[in-house]
């Protein structure tokens, strides 16, 4: 066995064996670093208005889940969370949770199933470079698109198509 094959196997095997904890911890650290470094803002004013409407601040005198463009079940859950623990900003937190889960599962699949260490590292570079703005500049449409695309990617990865 050549020295480069040994080196690649010695790194690749633990990444595959501990793919889930590595994906969870890596994305948690990355999300923490990105949000601490850049902060969070909304890409459009629509999100601010919808958050205020669900929360019952400014636009309306009581919380209302009947927000255009957002699923009534999702907005009802966010509204209930605001009533239960109003000091937590649930609207952007829910976006971050959805985005985090949407990125963690495909990373797990790649760490687990892709055999080449360089392909695994390529995904990490693309993740950091390509999706930084979607984490910092939140928008409901972008979050829904990320969730849908990552779900599709995870399906293909887990079924062995990719």
Secondary structure in CASP SS format (residue, H / E / C, confidence):
PFRMAT SS
TARGET T0000
AUTHOR 0000-0000-0000
METHOD secondary structure of the structure
MODEL  1
X C 1.00
X C 1.00
X H 1.00
X H 1.00
X H 1.00
X H 1.00
X H 1.00
X H 1.00
X H 1.00
X H 1.00
X H 1.00
X H 1.00
X H 1.00
X H 1.00
X H 1.00
X H 1.00
X H 1.00
X C 1.00
X H 1.00
X H 1.00
X H 1.00
X H 1.00
X H 1.00
X H 1.00
X H 1.00
X H 1.00
X H 1.00
X H 1.00
X H 1.00
X H 1.00
X H 1.00
X H 1.00
X H 1.00
X H 1.00
X H 1.00
X H 1.00
X H 1.00
X H 1.00
X C 1.00
X C 1.00
X E 1.00
X E 1.00
X C 1.00
X C 1.00
X H 1.00
X H 1.00
X H 1.00
X H 1.00
X H 1.00
X H 1.00
X H 1.00
X H 1.00
X H 1.00
X H 1.00
X H 1.00
X C 1.00
X C 1.00
X C 1.00
X C 1.00
X C 1.00
X C 1.00
X C 1.00
X C 1.00
X C 1.00
X C 1.00
X C 1.00
X C 1.00
X C 1.00
X C 1.00
X C 1.00
X C 1.00
X H 1.00
X H 1.00
X H 1.00
X H 1.00
X H 1.00
X H 1.00
X H 1.00
X H 1.00
X H 1.00
X H 1.00
X H 1.00
X H 1.00
X H 1.00
X C 1.00
X C 1.00
X C 1.00
X C 1.00
X C 1.00
X H 1.00
X H 1.00
X H 1.00
X H 1.00
X H 1.00
X H 1.00
X H 1.00
X H 1.00
X H 1.00
X H 1.00
X H 1.00
X H 1.00
X H 1.00
X H 1.00
X H 1.00
X H 1.00
X H 1.00
X H 1.00
X H 1.00
X H 1.00
X H 1.00
X H 1.00
X H 1.00
X H 1.00
X C 1.00
X C 1.00
X C 1.00
X H 1.00
X H 1.00
X H 1.00
X H 1.00
X H 1.00
X H 1.00
X H 1.00
X H 1.00
X H 1.00
X H 1.00
X H 1.00
X H 1.00
X H 1.00
X H 1.00
X H 1.00
X H 1.00
X H 1.00
X H 1.00
X H 1.00
X H 1.00
X E 1.00
X E 1.00
X C 1.00
X H 1.00
X H 1.00
X H 1.00
X H 1.00
X H 1.00
X H 1.00
X H 1.00
X H 1.00
X H 1.00
X H 1.00
X H 1.00
X H 1.00
X H 1.00
X H 1.00
X H 1.00
X H 1.00
X H 1.00
X H 1.00
X H 1.00
X H 1.00
X C 1.00
X C 1.00
X C 1.00
END
